[in-house]
């Protein structure tokens, strides 16, 4: 009985952790139309910051629901495709990945020195959606086409 209780407790804890990292699913069209800024950027650097804002470069460092680390993309803007009038776009800036995903820094390092598209929201340039705010360049035409729908709504 004791083992059953422990197993149920463990399962409940695991399920709550999974639920904590789930996000609402959205289509690419929804993401594009909710974006205040759509930019093509060059990823200059990828690193992690801890709760004290110290930069960490250990590829095995992780993020997750109970961890205060954040993975950061340091990017420089190559092209702006859409910008809300209230947004000031710096030439280079940091954008943080959602810290609740279970990721290691090493799993994101492949984006260093690559060009990607970012879908951002707000004057503080945060991700439009935790799971899907940076996209490979092969999605550029589709994203630009979806952005045209903004004018018709």
Secondary structure by P-SEA (a helix, b strand, c coil): caaaaaaaaaaaaaaaaaaaaccccccaaaaaaaccbbbbbbbcccccccccccccccccccccccccbbbbbbcccccccccccccccccbbbbbcccccccccccccccccbbbbbbcccccccccccccccccccaaaaaaaaaaacccc
